């Protein structure tokens, strides 16, 4: 056969489904507790009520896209304060860098939504089909009544979990009790139904069918994490100098010339990613710790010390090979890189808190109308037009009085208002068309441009805010 007749090898290997075995241990218990807490927070938070006064939403956490507002308990974020959201996103990214540099992919193994929902779906699969061997047999057997029944029950449960996931998500964007009734009575907006459907299907597919494929092929973090890790990062590893050479137990006894590893494959059978940790660190490993629980269980049964597979750092491995004691966990966690990340994270967090406490509950923005930049009236008066937005971030109505400084030649008027006083309702904003005029033969009339400071003062109060702009004259 010539080389041209040979079929080229496929680019991608066919996926082999992974059926992790049930395991008990400290890391598995911790994952169950975290799963319960995180899912509880996700599903319960939209139903927490918070009294903000009349005509205000009483939902504790609400992303009010219609009014472009974000409510988080006593905190209210307006669109012009998006820097708070940007700061929180930066803190989340730096926090991810911090945890990865200190403890490897702990986010992926314990808190990532893909991991949390996949764990939940696998548990449902166990309840319906049994543990690993039973699920393997069912997967390999031909379609029959038993397989149809069990797969039907499993897929129905997955779909209901996915629907609850999508349903909980939309409750963050509208009043949860009202939207709940509207969803079941057919009165909700089509976008709400579309969002629930999309999230239902993505949860159903990602948690039930794609699973580890999402982590390996869709998520960029496994490829980025290497830049965050070094030889002092704590991650999961196999002590091959203790475990090798591997050998089987013979009549309950171990060959004195073999290592502690009895090649039982327990660490592989419990791994949700389907890898063998004994092959060394791999991109697919999410450091969930289940292989540690499985190996420790085997070591207990055969009378060997625990820790053949354990959380450790590369520097510890080198030290242990030389018979030296490993570093303490604190020396791994607190080192220059992690201290730098912690410092940056803390500075941003403190800055956001300070800004939150010193921010004013009134705001004004001024935007000059640029087309045209100025108008010359029949008597030679020059007029500039401005769009002014007043924001009353208070739960009571307020009267704003507009005035100008820096330029005594100018006079101010508001379109449609007989005076310069405007009332803005509680937690509302008002968009005004404002005119500044300069009479003939005044410096502002003849100049190219003049600086102007527009003030908005609360009537009967010393609270006020200003915005600087320019007035364009006729010689421009």
C-alpha positions, 0 to 999 in steps of 0.5 A: 500500500502506498503512502498516498492510500493510507488514511490520515489519523483523526485530529480528535479522539472520540470522547469516552464518557467518564463515570466517577466512582463514589468516594468518601473523605474529607475533600469530598465532604468539603465539596458537598458542603460548598456545593450546598452553600453555593447553590443555596445562595444562588437559589435563595438570594433573589427571594430576600426582601429589603425595605427601601421605602415607597416606590422603590424595589424591595428585593435585596439583590436586583439588577434593574436593567429597565431603570439601569440600576443595581441594588445590593442590600443597602447599596444602590449603584447608578449607571454613572457609578459603573466603576464600582462594578469594574472594580469588583470585576478586577478584584475577582480577577486578582483574587483568582490569580491569588488563589491559583498562585497559592493553591493551584486550581482550587476555584475549578475544583471547588467553586466553578459553576461547571464543577458545582452543577456537574457534581450535582448531575453526577449525584443524580446519575448515581441515585438513578443508575447506581455507582460506577460499575452499574453505570458502565454496564448500563452505558454499554448495553443495548437499548432496552426497557431498563435503559430507556426508563433509567435514562428517561428519569435521569434526563428529566431530573437534569432538565428540571435542575436546568430549568430551576437554574435558569428560573433562578437567574431571571429572578435577579433581574425583576421582582422575584415573587411577581415574575414567578407568578407571571412565568407560570401564568404566561404573562412574563416578557418573552425575553424571560422565557427565552433566557430560562430556556437558554440557561436550561439547555446549557445547564442540561448539556454542560452538566449532563453531557459535556462535563470535562470537555467544557473544562478542557476545550472551552475554558481558557483558564487551564492554559492561563494558570501556568503563568500564575503558578511556580515551584511553591504553588500547592497542588495535587501530586503523586509521591512517585519516589514512595509509590514506585515501583508499583505492584499488586498485593499477593495473598494480602502481602506486599513485595518488600521491593515494591513501592506503596502504590498497588496499582488499584486505579482508585485514584483514576476511577474517582477522577471527574476528569478521567486522568491518572494523577500518577502521570504527573501534573496535567492541564486537565487536573482541577485539583478537586482532591478526590484522588487524595481521598481514594488513595488515603482510603486504600493506604488505610486498608493496606496499612501504609501511611497516608499521603501517597497522593496529596497536596504539595508543592514542587519544591517540597517534592525536591526536598522530600526526595533528598530526605529533607522536611517540606516547608510549612503550608504558610510559607507556601501561601505567604510569599512575594507573589501572593503578598503582591496579589493580596496587596493589590486586591486589598488596595482596590477593595479599600478604595471602593469602600472609601468611594462608597462612603464618600459619594454624594447622593446627588449628581449632575452631568453637563453635555454641550450641544455641538450642532451648532456650537452656538447661535447668534440671535437677531440682536447679537446675543449669543446662545449655547445649548446644553443637555443637563442630567440631574440625579437625585439618589435619595428616597425623597423628592428634591428641588434643584436650583441651577446657577452659574459662576466663573462668568458673570456675563452669562444668564441661564434659563431652562426650556419649559420652566419659568425659573431655574428651579427643578423638582426631581423625584425620589431616586430619579433623574431629570434630563433638562435642556438649558440655555446660556446666553451672552448679551452683545458687547460682553467679553463672553459674546466676543471671545472664542470660548469662556469657562463656565461652572454650572451649579445645582444646589438643593433648595434650602440646603447647602448640598450642591454639585457642579460641573465645568464646561465652556461657552462658545462665543461668536468669534469661534 
